[in-house]
Amino acid sequence: MAEHAKHEPHHDGGPLHRFQLEGVSCAGCVRKIESALQTVPGVEEARVNLGDRTLAVQGEVSAADCVAAVEGAGYGAEEIRASERELREQQRAEEQHHYRQLLWRAGLALGLGVPLMAWGLITGEMMVDSPMQQLVWGAVGLLALAVLIFCGGHFFSGALRAFRHHNANMDTLIALGTGTAWGFSMLVVALPQLVPEAARHVYFEASAMIIGLINLGQALEVRARGRTSAAVEKLLELQDPTARVLRDGSEVDVPLEQVQVGDRLRVRPGEKVPVDGRVLEGRSLVDESMLTGEPVPVQKAEGDALSAGTLNKNGSLLFEAEKVGAETRLSQIIEMVKNAQSSRVPIARLADRIAAIFVPTVMIIAIVAALVWFNWGPDPRAVHTLVVLTSVLIIACPCALGLATPMSVMVGVGKGAEYGVLVRNGKALQQASDLTTLVVDKTGTLTEGAPKLTDIETHGDSDVLLALLASLEQGSEHPLAEAVVAAARDKKLQLKSADDFEAITAHGVRGTVDGKTVLLGNRKLMQREKIDSDAWHERAEQLADLGRTAMYAAVDGEAAGLIAVADPIRDDAKAAIARLLQLGLRVEMLTGDSSATAEAVAQQLGIDRVHADLLPEDKEKIVGELQGKHELVGMAGDGINDAPALAKADVGFAIGAGTDVAIETADVTLMRSSLHGVADAIELSRATLRNIKQNLFGAFVYNSLGIPIAAGVLYPFTGALLSPVIAGAAMAFSSVTVVTNANRLRFFKPTEEGEK
Amino acid sequence: MLTLLVNVIGLLLIAAIVWWFWLGPKRHTAESVSGSEKLQILVKDGVYEPDRIRLPAGEEATLHFRREDASPCAEYVLFPDLEVSAQLAVNRDTEVHIPAAEPGEYPFTCQMQMYRGTLVVE
């Protein structure tokens, strides 16, 4: 551990641990705990804060040892984990530090390399012929060695370590390339007589330039990479660092990590909700768009659930914490996004396989190319051999290949989170881009999921009839009855009590309201009760054609009119279906409803294939049948009764993040309750896959053109070999290019957004 | 004479590369860990150390990755077959939870596959 301490740039006395103490009440306890910790080896300093009952320990010591010491003294202690935010800030600082270090190294190496190269280009004197030149170049060689050690030492140590593990990586190539150039030059300086006269050329500038350029490239890469995680950063920023907790009757600000389940918290207008909980007191509008994508703020009152990260708009709320820390929905979303961001995509398998054997292969190619030049090349052979060897080693870039997919996935998945599209992993992302058929569950996805009264037709006053029917239906629990009652409530109609209520199976209901006999049901009911309702038949059929359920009403033995109830189609369903069709998908609808209703809905939405009258288990079967026809099937549903079908589909889209079941089974979770989310997800996955392919193509082309050029295939045409310095520059910037291209995905916009 | 020497050296080097990186017996720094023990894996200079980790089958485990390489290459560790991944913090331990798994070999790598290791579940 002592060795590790050297790598801690920010802590002089080792890392800081913090603990929450239990059972500490007096100054005596403080002394006891502090002295108990002083006996633990490695502890530099231990301080107890009696006010908030915390303990801070500085030193190279494990948290478990500290807890044991506190427990030995007769108290309890629990480590307070650094918050995600603190950790993030610390990492940011490390990154900055690393970035500056890379720039510094690049500057130093280029500071030597550029003047040397300029000297070589202007005077052309890089030869060692006289003892004087030997001396001067010897001194330059030592400077170059210093550059290799100070600016490129990590390449050499990395290469050596990897070598010992039978591994080879980018460091190996850089170390070999620059090392060879330097070693050859030193040989020329020290023992020129061993080298043919024409080949007494030094390449100190190449080794310095390459080290400088690669450091510069890495610095730019660090910069560009920082932007790839911008989406997660945004989610993390939704969390405030402190929360206002009610303790002993007063409100105190405590760090977020210390909020516990059961704490009562206060959130004022304009503040963010710190943890998940339930409202105890107060009323307010809460903006949940960051989690659900729903732009309209939601009214919250006593008993309603609050989610961490949402914004309280206008009222003060008192609520009880139900989920804290990693348990909150926001934390789980962040966790899911981070996991998906670093998952593998099947398309990258080939690139992965190549990357695994890449470096040793390049080393072999470099030796073969060098031998070819040595045996059959024109004079000066030794120089050509060296240049070819160095250039091939340096130009080959496993990074571009290795970075191609992860960078795009990182940006793509993050971008999805911004639009409320949570992708489970890289595989789901790839499959979503290849879907040919999308199966959509009607209820709750295409429609609101709750029936509403759509029509009321009568010759008299419609409100009077509605009041009568609603009064009758109050006692019924049928979903259609609820729609009627809700409609009457919306119109603020006065409901009366119903007597002699009777439900007639498969027909309807009857009862007495206000002394009148009221009937509500289907045509069979009217026939049974011998009521002449012929005048309404035509209208009833028209309504049925629109997908509505029409019911006949009769008062005191006379037909009084019709009411129709339907599960209304979501406002945006039609536009979303149009987008999906535009994307070239075949859209099929699944529903448990009767085929007449289903057909009507499908027609309005522009869907031509409908599977109606389904039992819940049929949905899974239909997905399976489609897969049997070599279709790649996506399934969109709300996840409640669709879970098996969602799991069976190649990609399951769970709409509405309300149900945890959905999140668990779905490949893609849509925070927004809209089918547009599916279209967004498919567009995004296609954009990401396109980006990955561009990156992979670029990396393959780069390596398969770069390596032969470095090996000298162009020599017969140009009469010159590729300079190792140019090879170094090409290599350094190829990985920057890949990361930059991946970053282009940040500008992705779903078409819906674009049209606005 | 010199020509012959250089060619022989070149060919020997190629043979050595093939043997060392692909064919030869690999000596790994292996360490086994049971579910309750703490195993630290050092992430430094392009190598996981130890790079071969033995875990008992059917048990969850927690690995502690200590990343001492600030370069972005080392930032993530992925267990693609187990669908586990983690972002590693520089100069501190990051806990990576490994779910109970079937016996077998599960490679783990950095995003670019430069860092490599194998998790052996047995």
Chai-1 contact restraints between the chains, C-beta under 6 A:
chainA,res_idxA,chainB,res_idxB,connection_type,confidence,min_distance_angstrom,max_distance_angstrom,comment,restraint_id
A,H7,B,E68,contact,1.0,0.0,6.0,A-B,restraint_1
A,H7,B,N91,contact,1.0,0.0,6.0,A-B,restraint_2
A,E8,B,N91,contact,1.0,0.0,6.0,A-B,restraint_3
A,L87,B,A89,contact,1.0,0.0,6.0,A-B,restraint_4
A,Q91,B,A89,contact,1.0,0.0,6.0,A-B,restraint_5
A,E94,B,A70,contact,1.0,0.0,6.0,A-B,restraint_6
A,E94,B,V90,contact,1.0,0.0,6.0,A-B,restraint_7
A,H98,B,A70,contact,1.0,0.0,6.0,A-B,restraint_8
A,S157,B,D45,contact,1.0,0.0,6.0,A-B,restraint_9
A,G158,B,D45,contact,1.0,0.0,6.0,A-B,restraint_10
A,G158,B,G46,contact,1.0,0.0,6.0,A-B,restraint_11
A,R161,B,D45,contact,1.0,0.0,6.0,A-B,restraint_12
A,R161,B,V47,contact,1.0,0.0,6.0,A-B,restraint_13
A,A162,B,G46,contact,1.0,0.0,6.0,A-B,restraint_14
A,A162,B,V47,contact,1.0,0.0,6.0,A-B,restraint_15
A,H165,B,V47,contact,1.0,0.0,6.0,A-B,restraint_16
A,H165,B,D51,contact,1.0,0.0,6.0,A-B,restraint_17
A,H166,B,F21,contact,1.0,0.0,6.0,A-B,restraint_18
A,H166,B,K26,contact,1.0,0.0,6.0,A-B,restraint_19
A,A168,B,F21,contact,1.0,0.0,6.0,A-B,restraint_20
A,N169,B,G46,contact,1.0,0.0,6.0,A-B,restraint_21
A,N169,B,M114,contact,1.0,0.0,6.0,A-B,restraint_22
A,D171,B,G46,contact,1.0,0.0,6.0,A-B,restraint_23
A,V222,B,P72,contact,1.0,0.0,6.0,A-B,restraint_24
A,R225,B,P72,contact,1.0,0.0,6.0,A-B,restraint_25
A,N339,B,S85,contact,1.0,0.0,6.0,A-B,restraint_26
A,S342,B,Y76,contact,1.0,0.0,6.0,A-B,restraint_27
A,S342,B,L78,contact,1.0,0.0,6.0,A-B,restraint_28
A,S342,B,S85,contact,1.0,0.0,6.0,A-B,restraint_29
A,R344,B,P80,contact,1.0,0.0,6.0,A-B,restraint_30
A,D352,B,Q113,contact,1.0,0.0,6.0,A-B,restraint_31
A,A355,B,Q113,contact,1.0,0.0,6.0,A-B,restraint_32
A,P360,B,I17,contact,1.0,0.0,6.0,A-B,restraint_33
A,P360,B,F21,contact,1.0,0.0,6.0,A-B,restraint_34
A,M363,B,I17,contact,1.0,0.0,6.0,A-B,restraint_35
A,I364,B,I14,contact,1.0,0.0,6.0,A-B,restraint_36
A,I364,B,I17,contact,1.0,0.0,6.0,A-B,restraint_37
A,I367,B,G10,contact,1.0,0.0,6.0,A-B,restraint_38
A,I367,B,L13,contact,1.0,0.0,6.0,A-B,restraint_39
A,I367,B,I14,contact,1.0,0.0,6.0,A-B,restraint_40
A,L371,B,G10,contact,1.0,0.0,6.0,A-B,restraint_41
A,F374,B,V6,contact,1.0,0.0,6.0,A-B,restraint_42
A,G402,B,M112,contact,1.0,0.0,6.0,A-B,restraint_43
A,G402,B,Q113,contact,1.0,0.0,6.0,A-B,restraint_44
A,L403,B,M112,contact,1.0,0.0,6.0,A-B,restraint_45
A,P406,B,Q111,contact,1.0,0.0,6.0,A-B,restraint_46
